[in-house]
Amino acid sequence: MRVAILQSNYIPWKGYFDIIDRVDLIVFHDDLQYTKQDWRNRNRIKTHNGATWMTVPCGTSEKRLICEVTLNDSSWQEAHWKRLFDSYHSTRFFHSYEPFLREVYLERVWKNLSDLNQFIIKYIARELLSIGTEFDDSRRHELKKTNAERVLELLRAVNASHYLSGPAGRSYLSEQMFLEAGIGIDWMSYDHYQEYEQVFPPFEHNLTVLDVLFHTGPDARRFVTGARSPRVAS
């Protein structure tokens, strides 16, 4: 079974969903240290003034795990809805996804960052991109180890045969360690994504996956997975 382990991010970019599409199981790893000015609580959208951040206010404390981050003020939800509407309502497919956006931003109140992120990621993967990958949560497993050994511990707990790591994993994961554990490892690369027409040129890749959906609609999965070019490096 091919497995990837990901910290949950706020409406992640297409590369995040590309990883999801390439494995059998995603394990959310949110019982790790929360980091400020990271992807956990923010992402980028495209506006007529260029790319800009949308940030979920979480306070400044780093003395908590990602899964412990509470959202005490829900006023950001309507603000994010308005920013998405203002930036993307003229795109071809914005209104196709409006019921989903309204549920996330106007119909529900989120009290926990992990709950918000995981709901959005699962819904987009399953319902909007038709990705059949299964999801798990590291909190279900009684993990004792840290760092690279924790990754192996978690992979063994879910009976993984192969692990797909993001490119940053090369800095702290040993291929020899995986070889000795009998688990194959591949490294994700994010090259060769296809461009599509954006309402506010010039084109930018590093935006929330919503940008892909709003512009390409039913063709979004092709642009998310970069179907014309394999990108898993050995």
C-alpha positions as CSV (number, residue, x, y, z in Angstrom):
1,M,0.0,0.0,0.0
2,R,1.3,3.4,-1.0
3,V,1.1,6.0,1.8
4,A,1.8,9.7,2.2
5,I,1.9,11.6,5.5
6,L,0.8,15.2,5.4
7,Q,0.1,18.0,7.9
8,S,-3.2,19.6,7.1
9,N,-3.0,22.9,5.3
10,Y,-5.6,25.6,4.7
11,I,-7.1,25.1,1.2
12,P,-3.8,23.7,-0.1
13,W,-2.3,24.2,-3.6
14,K,-2.6,21.6,-6.4
15,G,0.7,19.9,-5.5
16,Y,-0.9,18.8,-2.2
17,F,-3.8,17.1,-4.0
18,D,-1.4,15.6,-6.6
19,I,0.3,13.7,-3.7
20,I,-3.2,12.6,-2.5
21,D,-3.9,11.3,-6.0
22,R,-0.7,9.2,-6.2
23,V,-1.2,7.1,-3.0
24,D,-3.7,4.7,-1.5
25,L,-3.8,6.3,1.9
26,I,-3.1,9.8,3.3
27,V,-2.4,10.1,7.0
28,F,-3.0,13.5,8.5
29,H,-0.2,14.2,10.9
30,D,-1.6,17.1,12.9
31,D,-0.3,16.1,16.4
32,L,2.9,18.0,15.6
33,Q,4.1,21.4,16.5
34,Y,2.1,24.3,15.1
35,T,4.3,26.8,13.2
36,K,3.5,30.4,12.5
37,Q,3.6,32.0,9.0
38,D,3.3,28.6,7.4
39,W,0.7,26.8,5.2
40,R,-1.4,25.5,8.2
41,N,-3.6,28.5,8.4
42,R,-3.1,30.4,5.2
43,N,-2.9,30.2,1.4
44,R,-2.6,32.5,-1.6
45,I,-5.3,33.6,-4.1
46,K,-5.0,35.7,-7.2
47,T,-6.6,39.1,-7.3
48,H,-6.4,42.0,-9.8
49,N,-3.5,43.3,-7.7
50,G,-1.7,40.0,-7.9
51,A,-1.3,37.1,-5.5
52,T,-2.2,37.8,-1.9
53,W,-2.6,35.8,1.3
54,M,-5.8,34.6,3.0
55,T,-5.1,33.9,6.6
56,V,-7.2,32.2,9.3
57,P,-6.4,34.1,12.6
58,C,-5.0,31.6,15.1
59,G,-3.1,33.8,17.6
60,T,0.7,33.9,18.0
61,S,1.4,31.0,20.3
62,E,3.6,28.2,19.0
63,K,3.3,26.2,22.3
64,R,0.6,23.9,20.9
65,L,0.1,21.2,18.4
66,I,-1.6,21.8,15.0
67,C,-4.6,19.8,16.3
68,E,-4.8,22.0,19.4
69,V,-5.2,25.3,17.5
70,T,-8.6,26.8,18.3
71,L,-10.4,29.4,16.3
72,N,-12.0,31.8,18.7
73,D,-13.3,34.5,16.3
74,S,-15.4,33.4,13.3
75,S,-15.5,36.8,11.6
76,W,-12.7,35.7,9.2
77,Q,-15.2,33.3,7.6
78,E,-17.4,35.9,6.0
79,A,-14.3,38.0,5.1
80,H,-12.7,35.0,3.3
81,W,-16.0,34.3,1.4
82,K,-16.1,37.9,0.2
83,R,-12.5,37.9,-0.9
84,L,-13.0,34.7,-2.9
85,F,-16.2,36.1,-4.4
86,D,-14.6,39.4,-5.3
87,S,-11.6,37.7,-6.9
88,Y,-13.2,34.8,-8.7
89,H,-16.9,35.4,-9.4
90,S,-16.1,36.2,-13.0
91,T,-14.3,32.9,-13.6
92,R,-16.1,30.3,-15.7
93,F,-16.8,27.8,-12.9
94,F,-16.9,29.8,-9.7
95,H,-20.7,29.3,-9.3
96,S,-20.4,25.6,-9.8
97,Y,-18.5,25.5,-6.4
98,E,-20.5,28.2,-4.7
99,P,-22.6,25.7,-2.6
100,F,-19.4,24.2,-1.2
101,L,-18.0,27.6,-0.4
102,R,-21.1,28.8,1.3
103,E,-21.1,25.7,3.5
104,V,-17.5,26.2,4.6
105,Y,-17.7,30.0,5.1
106,L,-21.3,31.0,5.8
107,E,-23.2,27.9,7.1
108,R,-20.7,26.4,9.5
109,V,-18.7,27.8,12.4
110,W,-15.2,26.3,12.8
111,K,-13.7,26.1,16.3
112,N,-10.6,24.0,15.4
113,L,-8.0,24.5,12.7
114,S,-7.4,20.8,12.0
115,D,-11.2,20.2,11.7
116,L,-11.5,23.0,9.2
117,N,-8.5,21.9,7.1
118,Q,-9.3,18.2,7.0
119,F,-12.9,18.9,6.1
120,I,-11.9,21.1,3.1
121,I,-9.2,18.7,1.9
122,K,-11.3,15.6,2.1
123,Y,-14.3,17.3,0.4
124,I,-12.2,18.7,-2.5
125,A,-10.4,15.4,-3.0
126,R,-13.4,13.2,-3.0
127,E,-16.3,15.4,-4.2
128,L,-14.6,17.9,-6.5
129,L,-11.6,16.0,-7.9
130,S,-13.1,12.5,-7.7
131,I,-9.9,11.1,-6.0
132,G,-10.6,7.8,-4.3
133,T,-7.7,7.9,-1.8
134,E,-8.5,6.9,1.8
135,F,-7.7,9.1,4.8
136,D,-6.5,8.4,8.3
137,D,-5.3,10.5,11.3
138,S,-2.1,9.9,13.2
139,R,-3.9,10.6,16.4
140,R,-5.6,7.2,16.1
141,H,-2.3,5.5,16.6
142,E,-0.3,5.3,19.8
143,L,3.0,6.8,18.5
144,K,6.0,7.0,20.8
145,K,8.9,8.1,18.6
146,T,10.0,11.4,17.1
147,N,11.3,12.8,13.8
148,A,12.3,10.3,11.1
149,E,11.6,7.3,13.4
150,R,8.1,8.6,14.0
151,V,7.5,8.5,10.2
152,L,8.6,4.9,10.1
153,E,6.5,4.0,13.2
154,L,3.4,5.5,11.6
155,L,4.0,3.7,8.3
156,R,4.3,0.4,10.1
157,A,1.1,1.1,12.0
158,V,-0.8,1.5,8.7
159,N,1.0,-1.5,7.0
160,A,2.6,0.7,4.3
161,S,4.7,-0.9,1.6
162,H,5.8,2.4,0.0
163,Y,6.1,5.9,1.2
164,L,5.7,9.0,-1.0
165,S,7.6,11.9,0.6
166,G,7.6,15.6,-0.3
167,P,11.0,16.8,-1.6
168,A,11.8,18.4,1.8
169,G,12.0,14.9,3.3
170,R,15.4,14.4,1.7
171,S,16.9,16.6,4.4
172,Y,15.9,14.4,7.3
173,L,14.9,10.9,5.9
174,S,17.5,8.2,5.2
175,E,16.8,5.9,2.3
176,Q,18.9,3.3,4.0
177,M,16.6,3.4,7.0
178,F,13.6,2.7,4.8
179,L,15.5,-0.1,3.0
180,E,16.2,-1.7,6.3
181,A,12.6,-1.4,7.3
182,G,11.4,-3.0,4.0
183,I,9.5,0.1,3.0
184,G,10.1,1.6,-0.4
185,I,10.4,5.4,-0.6
186,D,9.8,7.8,-3.5
187,W,10.3,11.6,-3.6
188,M,7.6,13.9,-5.0
189,S,8.6,16.6,-7.5
190,Y,6.5,19.5,-8.5
191,D,7.8,20.2,-12.0
192,H,5.9,20.4,-15.3
193,Y,2.4,21.4,-14.2
194,Q,0.4,22.7,-17.1
195,E,-0.7,26.3,-17.2
196,Y,-4.3,27.4,-17.7
197,E,-5.9,30.7,-18.4
198,Q,-6.2,32.9,-15.3
199,V,-8.5,35.9,-15.2
200,F,-5.6,38.0,-13.8
201,P,-2.4,37.3,-15.7
202,P,0.5,36.7,-15.6
203,F,0.1,33.0,-14.7
204,E,1.1,31.8,-11.2
205,H,1.2,28.1,-10.0
206,N,1.6,28.6,-6.3
207,L,-2.0,29.4,-5.4
208,T,-4.8,27.5,-3.6
209,V,-6.3,24.6,-5.5
210,L,-9.5,26.7,-5.7
211,D,-7.8,28.8,-8.4
212,V,-7.6,25.6,-10.5
213,L,-11.2,24.6,-9.8
214,F,-12.6,28.1,-10.6
215,H,-10.8,28.3,-13.9
216,T,-10.9,24.7,-15.2
217,G,-13.9,23.1,-13.6
218,P,-14.4,19.5,-14.7
219,D,-10.9,19.5,-16.2
220,A,-9.3,20.4,-12.8
221,R,-7.9,17.0,-12.0
222,R,-5.8,17.0,-15.2
223,F,-4.2,20.3,-14.1
224,V,-3.8,19.1,-10.5
225,T,-2.1,15.8,-11.4
226,G,-0.1,17.1,-14.3
227,A,-1.2,14.1,-16.3
228,R,1.1,14.7,-19.2
229,S,4.3,14.3,-17.2
230,P,5.1,11.7,-14.5
231,R,6.7,13.5,-11.5
232,V,7.5,10.9,-8.9
233,A,11.3,10.7,-8.7
234,S,13.2,7.7,-7.4
